[in-house]
Amino acid sequence: MFFQVLGPVQMLMQHGASLPLRGARLSTLLALLLVQAPAVVKRDFLIEELWAGRPVKDPVNALHLHIAKLRVLLGKNSGLLQTRKGLGYRMGLSADMLDATRFARLAVEGNDHLDRGRPAEAAAVLQEALRLWRGPALAGAGDSVAIAGERARLHELRVVASEHLAEARLAQGQHVALVPELKALVAEHPLRESLRGLLMRALYGAGQQAEALEVFDATRGVLRDALGVSPSPPLRALHAALLAHDTHALNAPRRGLTATTPPPGPQNALSRVGPGSGSGPRTTGETGRTGGLVPPLDAFVGRRADLGTITAAVRRNRLVTVVGPGGVGKTRIALQAADSLREEFPDGICLVELASLPAGAGPDRLIAAFAEALAIPDSPDWIPQLARLKAALAGKRMLLVVDTCEHVRQGAAHTVDTLMRGCSALTVLATSREALAVPGETAFPLRPLPLGEAVELFRARMTAATPDLGWDDATRASAAAVCRRLDCLPLAIELAVGRTRMLTVPDIEARLADGLHILSQAPVPAPERHRSLYATLDWSHELLGAEEKRVFRDLSVLGGTWDLDAAEHVCADATLSGAEVVDTVGRLVGKSLLAPLRGAGSSRFRMLETVRVYAQHKLVASGREEEVRNRLAAWTSTQPQSAARSGPELHSGRLLARPIAPAWRDAMWTARSQGACRSCSLTS
């Protein structure tokens, strides 16, 4: 079979006959399954999209009925529609069974030909791709939120392919034939500067220089009246090339408006842009991309597998969020991933830093932060800033790196969701201690470094900071002990390395046995929340609700790994039920303050030891330590010896070489309450 969504939604048999889809909901159901194939589409999502909150007596049964109708239509091909029990449904399509998939493959192939300077081959492939379109995408499939978003995305891809085809034909000298086609596209997309640039080049090549200059004047007026902005620097550079009769600049292979003239500055120099930076995005690299970031000056150590996974996810998905605890290196790996992807985003990479915004900032503050990062000036009162932001990003194949979202999560999620729905070529790579929960988001949990990479990071930073200190087997062993003590968190390791200016590595190891206060100060350029390990944890703690803070503190009495039963008995009391404790544990996992460990048996959890030390300080300060530890002691006294154990001290699947100070403190408390044997069962 063959399925079509680039026009009316259709199913075609092998001989070309179309199978009738009776009813808008059946078309919508098929469309939703097709555009997300081969992924599983959740049942609840399908119900919401099909009925959009309208009352239906039994929505699950109604969905089953529509699935059954679709299977009847598929006939002997009904096996393509697969049920995933407890999850939803998926269409098991092969590569070329959907016209949208075939179109995307051909568009990429045409792109490659254009990049390699083969305009004739590019034109042939792109024309084949565009012939697959039979009208507006997903016609007859309704206007649900997901359908509307996918329709906009496909439409944007069609326009981009049309631009690339025009580029290929300009390179072949087909200026005269292109003029009427480009005029029609400009009329359809009046704010799309890339199309206007192509029309200017086609008119000039057709011997109509005056008309080409008139297009620029008209563009200036349209942008001023609609958005209150001037033409972009690339379009102004094209205008200058027309006036100067610079045929080299006009005829050089390029994509739409990008790379009109090589900008000044070193190749691939990228600018860091963020709220409050006071500077707009700079042109970057040979392709004239705008916005950008400067990767940190220090070397990127380890994480090659994680880096490969994140870059692959960004290529496949429009929203990827790197999630993890404070100090695990989310920003660093996101910047590295963005830098490695710079050639894949011809309209640039822009860093939007949100850390300076106040906690809980709403959409208006977020939109202003995005606009500042993208150097979009304040808008007139009659034009909403969001409209200007969407217009500036429309049609741009750009990557936004949105850093530090956790304290403005709702506003960030709303802004990112709105921009991605309105700008279908936009990709976002975010970092947060908690996922944004935006539809279509792919969350990548970043874990602490493996021990070997952690030691290598320690050595690299120490060699740069204190090259005269030396590195021998004893130093390596002490560095490994320090890394284990710090849960192999990159920030904690770098803070520890900062102390090598006054202490040897064995001295640092010895002092860490007394607590984490030695990691109290980072170099001045570090953000305030990264000046010390406690500042990083304070940042996370202050974002918690009252119940979350309480459960977080109480759980610090559990060393090693533990299950939900232990959490309930330690944290629940007359004011907080066991069910509420379980729910709060789930939220703490989502906020990267607890790590789930799933094995063959039931789920277990743990706190990173650095986090647990911090939580214990908060528990002591709350005045509730004795109450919580007494509940732990009372519960363990009723448990069998094996069940009473919190589990071995783990780090990334490895046993620690020896218990660390907080574990001994736990053991001594329990020993005082119940005797030495019980304490051994808790800490051994």
SULCOR-V93083 format. One record per pair of residues at least 24 apart in sequence whose ideal C-beta (glycine too) atoms are under 7 Angstrom apart, sorted by the first residue. I is the first residue (numbers start at 1). GAP is how many residues later the second one is. Records with the same first field share a line. If there is no record, write none. Layout:
I: GAP  GAP
This chain:
1: 76  96
2: 95
3: 31  94  95
4: 95
5: 26  29  30  93  94  95  132  133
6: 93  94  97  126  127  128  131  148
7: 126  127  128  132
8: 126  127  131  132
9: 129  131  132
11: 62
19: 54
24: 116  118
25: 25  41
26: 40  43  44
27: 113  114
28: 113  114  116  119
29: 37  41
30: 40
31: 107  110  116
32: 114
33: 56  58
34: 57  64
35: 65  115
37: 53  54  56  61
38: 52  53  54  55
39: 51
40: 44  47  48  50
41: 47  48  49
42: 45  46
43: 45
46: 42
49: 95  96  97
52: 92
99: 33
100: 54
102: 30
103: 26  29
104: 53
107: 50  54
110: 54
111: 53
114: 50  53  54
117: 136
119: 49  52  53
120: 52
122: 46
123: 42  45  46  49
126: 35  38  39  42
127: 38
129: 32
130: 31  32  35
133: 25
149: 272
152: 269  272
153: 271
156: 239  268  269
159: 30  236
160: 265
163: 31  32  35  93
164: 91
166: 32
167: 87  88  89
170: 31  32  35
171: 82
175: 27  30  31
176: 30
178: 24
179: 24  27
190: 32
191: 31  35  200  203
192: 202  203
193: 26  38  39  42  64
194: 62  63  201
196: 39
197: 38  41  59  60
198: 58
200: 38  42
201: 49
204: 38  46
209: 33
212: 30
213: 29
227: 156  161  164
228: 151  152  155
233: 50
234: 24  26  54
237: 24
255: 91
258: 29  30  31  88  89
259: 27  28  29
260: 28
262: 24
263: 25
268: 74
270: 24  79
272: 79
273: 77  78  100
274: 77  78  79  99
275: 78  81  82  94  97  98
276: 80
280: 95
281: 69  93  94
284: 64
287: 59
289: 57  58  59
290: 58
291: 57  58  59  83  107
292: 56  57  58
293: 42  45  56  58  108
295: 40  41  44
296: 36  39
298: 166
299: 161
300: 36
301: 152  155  156  159
302: 147  151  154  155
303: 30  150
306: 27  140
307: 26  29  30
309: 135
310: 27  134
311: 26  29  30
313: 129  131
314: 27  113  115
317: 125
318: 102  109  110  122
319: 97  101  109  119  121  122  123
320: 109  122  124
321: 109  111  114  115  120  122
322: 109  122  124
323: 109  110  111  112  120  121  122  123  269
324: 109  121  122  123  268
325: 108  267  268  283  286
326: 107  210  211  213  214
327: 162  163  164  165  206  209
328: 118  120  161  162
329: 117  161
330: 101  116
331: 72  100
332: 158
333: 113
334: 67  69  95  97
335: 66
337: 92
338: 61  63  91
341: 58
345: 52  53  54
346: 51
347: 49  50  51
348: 50
349: 50  52
350: 24  48  50
351: 50  52
352: 48  49  50  51
353: 50  51
354: 48  49  50  51  54  58
355: 49  172  174
357: 51
359: 48  49  184
360: 48
361: 47  50
362: 49
363: 48  51  52
365: 46
366: 42  45  46  49
367: 48
370: 45
386: 32
389: 30
390: 29  32  33
393: 26  30  33
394: 29
395: 30
396: 27  29  30
397: 28
398: 28
399: 28  30
400: 26  28
401: 28
402: 26  28
403: 28
404: 27
405: 25  26  27  31
406: 26  27  28  137
407: 136
409: 25  27
412: 24
413: 24  25
433: 107  158  159
434: 156  157  158
435: 155
447: 205
448: 39  40  41  204
449: 39  41
450: 202
451: 29  32  33  37  203
454: 29  34  39
455: 24  25  28
457: 33  36
458: 24  25  35  39
461: 33  36
462: 35  38
465: 32  33  35  36
466: 34  35
469: 31
475: 30
478: 27  28  31
479: 26
481: 28
482: 26  27  30
484: 167  172  173
485: 27  175
486: 124
487: 121  122  123  164
488: 163  164
489: 121
491: 39  42  45
492: 27  41  118
495: 24  27  37  38
498: 24  25
513: 148
515: 98
516: 94  97
533: 77
534: 80
537: 74  77
540: 51  53
541: 77
547: 29  33  37
548: 36  39  40
551: 30  33  34  37
552: 36  41  63
553: 62  65  66  69
554: 65  74
555: 52  60
556: 51  56  59  60  63
557: 71  72  75  109
558: 88
559: 87  90  103  104  107  124
560: 46  86  87  88  89  90
561: 36  43  44  45  85  86  89
562: 42  43  84  85
563: 39  41
569: 62  66
570: 58  61  62  65
604: 43
606: 44
609: 51  53
612: 50
613: 49
616: 46
629: 40
633: 37  40  41
636: 42  46
637: 37
641: 40
644: 37  38
645: 36  37
646: 36
659: 24
